[in-house]
Each structure stands twice: as C-alpha cells, then as structure tokens.
Amino acid sequence: MDPTIHMEFLKSFDSDDDVEFVETFFNVVQHVHAEDSSNAARTRAVVNRDRQAAHDLLVRDYFVDNCLYNDDSFERHFRLNKTIFLRISNALKSRYDFFKQKPDARGRMNFSSIQKCAAALRYLGYGIAFDASDEYLKVSERTAVECVDWFSACVYEVFHEEYLRKPTQRDIERLYSAHEERHGFPGMLGSLDCTHVAWEKCPTAWRGQFTRGDIGEPTIILEVVASQDLWIWHAFFGVAGSNNDLNVLSQSPLFNDIWTGKAPDMTFTESVRKDIERAFGVLKQTWHVVKYATRL
C-alpha cells in the first residue's frame, strides 16, 4: 500500500488502541503478500510437452510399415523384440488404467501404453537418468519414475505364473538330461551362484552392513539358479552385500520345498560355473540397471 494513503488512513482513528490494531493488521497483510509473492516466484515452470506428437513419432519410427528402424534396431534399442514388447504393452493396457490413454483435466490425451512401456524399458535397459527420455518420448522425470514402478509391478503380476514358475516334472526331466549330457552331472537341475548389485544411494548408516572388503562399495546380493539355456528358475534378492554366498544360501527360500518334502530329489552345484556366469553376463549386459549402481 502507498505509505501516504496508509498514514492518512491511520489518522482517521481516534484511540491509540485502534491505531495499534490497524497497524498490526497491515503488517500481517504485507507479510502474507510477501510470502505469496515469494512462493509464486518459486512455482515450477510448466513445460508444454507435445505427447501426441511424441507418440506419433514413436509409431512412425518403429511400428508402421516401412518404419524408420527395423526389428533388429528395435530389439537393440529396447532390449526386447517387437512382438514381446507389443504383447506386454497390450496386456498391461487391457488390465491397468495407468497404461490406458485417456484425456487429462485439460482435455489433452495422456501418454499411450507404448510410450510408457518404452520409457520404462529405456531406464531398465540402459540404467540412465529418469529424465533422459524426455527429449524423445516427452516423458518427465516424475512420470518416468511412475512408468518404471508400474511397469515392473504389473509385468510381474501378469507374467510371473508363466515365467517365474517352478519347474514342472517335464522341465526337471529335460534339465536332468541336458545337464548330464553337457556337464556329466546326473540329477543336476541348475547352476547356483550369487552376484553383487551396487547400491549408489545406500544410507550412510547402512554402508558398513552392505559393504564387503573385496568389493569396496555398498551392494545388494542377487542369488540365482540358471539352467544351461540361461533360463533363470530361481532368484532371491535383498541380502546385504557384506555376506558371503553361504550366508545368502542360509537365508534363501531355495530349499523350502525340499525341507517340506514337496520337491523331487535334485542337485544344485557351484562347481559348474560357466552356465551361471553366462546367465549373469547376459542379464547385466541386457539390463544395465543391474550392471550399474542402483540409484533408488
């Protein structure tokens, strides 16, 4: 308020109490106004991303006849072949609202299922920053985080019974035969080993618990059983990196069915390391989020 007007307004009151009250009132109003101005200055800038144009570009690049990039390029860019990608995208779109393209509050169409799946796969495949796909897919950092979270949880929910199942009797017989022929181990189901996944954002208070001397940085251990065809039949993740393989095995649910008498007699071994090392190599080379330090 203009100081002259302010003083003239105060002179219109007779008592000092009234003047003091009005003065206090003006001070409060000015303080609130200053805070509002400060908050307005810090308001996040709105980036007008053209989602539909990004969707159309993605379709032209990969999903139309005579597209710019062939199937081999698609698999190299997204770590999956196009058929599997579309199967996943369509399955998620048919089951979850998050992957359905709908208009937002302003009437503009939201991201499509293939955009959200592509953003998630870019992060999982390359281990890049969440906003690295912003320029091409027009997906912000916050939306990319949501895409990765939803994609990971939903893919597990939809496909785990098919791809994370326990081996059937037919699978066991096939694996027994393959390992005996390949390695000379009768009754062997798979190769067992552990690998360390670096944890970049490990809290300082936990670093000692998750760091082993020969590695020198905080890690989380992944235990895997893989067969000679690189199929991963068992995965156990989450043990602190300071543990050795035997400590991990003692905490693993791997032998639960054997202890309860539900599993057939079988052998797991660490002596045949080639299969499991190949499985780890392919896993880390394909999905760099496993190879490089975990940012979460």
C-alpha positions in Angstrom: 0.0 0.0 0.0 1.1 3.6 -0.7 2.7 5.0 2.6 0.8 8.3 2.2 -2.6 6.5 2.0 -1.5 4.3 4.9 -0.8 7.3 7.2 -4.0 9.2 6.2 -6.0 6.0 7.0 -4.4 5.8 10.5 -5.2 9.4 11.3 -8.9 8.7 10.9 -8.9 6.6 14.1 -9.3 8.4 17.5 -7.8 5.9 20.0 -4.3 4.6 20.2 -5.7 1.1 20.6 -7.5 1.3 17.2 -4.3 2.6 15.6 -2.2 -0.2 17.0 -4.7 -2.8 15.9 -4.9 -1.4 12.3 -1.1 -1.2 12.2 -0.7 -4.8 13.2 -3.3 -5.8 10.7 -1.4 -4.0 7.9 1.8 -5.7 8.9 0.2 -9.1 8.8 -1.3 -8.4 5.3 2.1 -7.2 4.0 3.8 -10.3 5.4 1.3 -12.7 3.8 1.6 -10.8 0.5 5.4 -11.1 0.6 5.1 -14.8 1.2 2.7 -15.3 -1.7 5.0 -13.3 -4.0 8.0 -15.4 -2.9 6.0 -18.7 -3.5 4.9 -17.5 -6.9 8.5 -16.9 -7.9 9.3 -20.5 -6.9 6.5 -22.1 -8.7 7.6 -24.9 -11.1 7.6 -23.8 -14.7 5.1 -25.7 -16.8 6.7 -27.5 -19.8 4.2 -27.9 -22.6 5.2 -31.3 -23.9 3.5 -32.5 -27.1 2.7 -36.0 -26.0 0.7 -36.8 -29.1 3.5 -35.7 -31.4 5.9 -37.9 -29.4 3.5 -40.9 -29.7 3.2 -40.4 -33.5 6.9 -40.1 -33.9 7.4 -43.4 -31.9 4.9 -45.1 -34.1 6.5 -43.9 -37.3 9.9 -44.9 -36.1 9.1 -48.4 -35.0 5.5 -49.6 -35.6 4.3 -48.8 -39.1 5.0 -50.5 -42.4 8.3 -49.2 -43.8 9.2 -47.8 -40.4 12.5 -46.0 -39.9 14.1 -48.7 -37.7 13.9 -52.4 -38.4 13.1 -55.2 -35.9 16.8 -55.7 -35.1 17.2 -52.0 -34.2 14.1 -52.1 -32.1 15.4 -55.0 -30.1 18.8 -53.3 -29.7 17.1 -50.0 -28.5 14.5 -51.5 -26.2 16.1 -54.9 -25.1 13.1 -56.8 -26.3 11.9 -57.9 -29.7 8.9 -56.1 -31.0 6.5 -59.0 -30.7 7.2 -59.4 -27.0 7.1 -55.6 -26.5 3.6 -55.4 -28.0 2.4 -58.4 -26.1 3.5 -56.7 -22.8 2.1 -53.3 -23.8 -1.3 -54.7 -24.8 -1.6 -56.9 -21.7 -0.9 -54.0 -19.4 -3.2 -51.7 -21.3 -6.1 -54.2 -21.1 -5.7 -54.7 -17.3 -4.5 -51.4 -15.8 -5.9 -47.9 -16.1 -2.4 -46.4 -15.8 -1.5 -47.8 -19.2 -4.7 -46.7 -20.9 -4.5 -43.5 -22.9 -7.1 -41.1 -21.6 -7.6 -37.3 -21.7 -6.3 -35.2 -18.8 -8.1 -32.4 -17.0 -7.4 -30.1 -19.9 -8.8 -32.5 -22.5 -5.3 -33.4 -23.9 -4.6 -37.1 -24.4 -2.3 -38.6 -21.9 0.7 -40.8 -22.7 0.0 -44.0 -24.7 0.8 -47.5 -23.4 3.7 -47.9 -25.8 5.2 -44.6 -24.7 5.1 -45.6 -21.0 6.5 -49.1 -21.7 9.2 -47.6 -23.9 10.2 -45.1 -21.1 10.4 -47.9 -18.5 12.4 -50.1 -20.8 14.8 -47.3 -21.7 15.6 -46.9 -18.0 15.8 -50.6 -17.2 17.8 -51.4 -20.3 20.4 -48.5 -20.1 20.4 -47.6 -16.4 20.1 -43.9 -17.4 18.6 -41.0 -15.5 14.8 -41.0 -15.4 14.5 -37.8 -17.4 16.9 -39.0 -20.2 13.9 -39.9 -22.4 12.3 -36.5 -22.1 13.5 -35.1 -25.4 12.3 -38.1 -27.5 9.3 -39.5 -25.6 8.4 -36.3 -23.8 8.1 -38.1 -20.5 9.1 -36.0 -17.5 11.2 -37.4 -14.7 8.2 -37.9 -12.3 6.2 -39.7 -15.0 9.3 -41.9 -15.9 9.6 -43.0 -12.3 5.9 -43.9 -12.2 6.3 -45.8 -15.5 9.2 -47.9 -14.1 7.3 -48.6 -10.9 4.0 -49.6 -12.6 5.8 -51.5 -15.4 7.8 -53.6 -13.0 4.9 -54.4 -10.7 2.4 -55.1 -13.4 4.7 -57.2 -15.6 5.4 -59.4 -12.5 1.7 -59.6 -11.7 0.7 -60.6 -15.2 3.5 -62.9 -16.3 5.1 -64.4 -13.1 3.0 -67.5 -13.2 4.3 -68.3 -16.7 7.9 -67.1 -16.5 8.7 -67.3 -12.8 7.1 -70.6 -12.1 8.8 -73.6 -10.5 9.9 -76.3 -12.9 7.4 -79.0 -13.8 8.2 -82.7 -13.8 8.7 -82.4 -17.6 11.0 -79.5 -17.1 13.0 -81.4 -14.5 13.5 -84.4 -16.7 14.6 -82.2 -19.6 17.1 -80.3 -17.4 18.4 -83.6 -15.9 19.1 -84.9 -19.4 20.6 -81.7 -20.7 23.0 -81.2 -17.7 24.1 -84.8 -17.7 24.9 -84.6 -21.4 26.6 -81.2 -21.1 28.4 -81.5 -17.8 28.3 -85.1 -16.9 26.4 -84.4 -13.7 23.4 -86.8 -13.4 20.5 -85.4 -11.4 21.6 -81.8 -11.7 18.9 -79.2 -12.1 20.8 -76.0 -12.4 23.9 -73.9 -11.5 23.8 -71.8 -8.4 25.7 -68.6 -7.7 25.4 -65.0 -6.4 26.3 -61.6 -7.8 26.5 -58.2 -6.3 24.5 -55.2 -7.4 25.9 -51.8 -6.5 23.7 -49.6 -4.4 24.7 -45.9 -5.1 22.1 -44.4 -2.7 22.8 -46.6 0.3 22.2 -44.6 3.5 25.4 -43.7 5.3 24.4 -45.6 8.4 24.0 -48.8 6.5 27.2 -48.6 4.4 29.2 -50.9 6.7 26.5 -53.5 6.7 26.2 -53.6 2.9 29.9 -53.3 2.0 32.4 -56.2 1.7 36.1 -55.5 1.8 36.9 -57.1 -1.6 34.2 -55.0 -3.4 34.7 -51.7 -1.6 31.2 -50.3 -2.1 27.7 -51.0 -0.8 26.0 -53.8 -2.7 22.9 -56.0 -2.5 23.2 -59.6 -3.4 21.3 -61.5 -6.1 21.2 -65.3 -5.8 20.2 -67.1 -9.0 19.7 -70.7 -10.2 20.1 -70.9 -14.0 20.0 -73.8 -16.4 22.2 -74.3 -19.4 19.8 -72.5 -21.7 20.1 -69.4 -19.5 16.6 -69.7 -18.1 16.6 -68.4 -14.5 14.5 -70.7 -12.4 15.1 -69.1 -9.1 16.0 -65.6 -7.9 16.5 -64.2 -4.4 17.4 -60.6 -3.9 18.0 -58.3 -0.9 20.7 -59.7 1.3 23.3 -57.2 2.5 26.5 -57.2 0.5 28.7 -57.9 3.4 27.5 -61.6 3.5 29.2 -64.5 1.7 27.5 -67.0 -0.6 26.8 -69.5 2.3 25.2 -66.8 4.4 22.9 -65.9 1.5 22.0 -69.5 0.9 21.1 -69.9 4.6 18.6 -67.1 4.2 17.3 -68.1 0.8 13.9 -69.8 0.3 15.5 -72.0 -2.4 15.3 -75.2 -0.4 12.0 -74.7 1.3 10.2 -77.2 -0.8 12.9 -79.8 -0.2 12.7 -79.4 3.5 8.9 -79.7 3.4 9.1 -82.7 1.1 7.3 -81.0 -1.8 10.3 -81.1 -4.2 11.9 -84.0 -6.1 15.4 -85.0 -5.3 17.8 -82.7 -7.1 21.3 -81.3 -7.1 22.4 -77.7 -7.2 26.1 -77.0 -7.7 28.6 -74.2 -7.8 31.2 -76.3 -9.5 29.8 -75.8 -12.9 30.1 -72.1 -13.1 30.1 -71.5 -16.8 26.3 -71.6 -17.2 25.6 -69.2 -14.3 28.3 -66.8 -15.3 26.9 -66.7 -18.8 23.4 -66.0 -17.3 24.8 -63.2 -15.2 26.7 -61.8 -18.1 23.6 -61.7 -20.4 21.4 -60.3 -17.6 23.8 -57.4 -16.9 24.6 -56.7 -20.5 20.9 -56.6 -21.5 19.6 -54.8 -18.4 22.1 -52.2 -17.3 20.0 -51.3 -14.3 21.5 -54.5 -12.8 25.0 -53.8 -14.1 25.4 -50.2 -12.9 24.8 -48.7 -9.5 21.2 -48.7 -8.3 20.0 -45.1 -7.9 16.9 -46.0 -5.8 
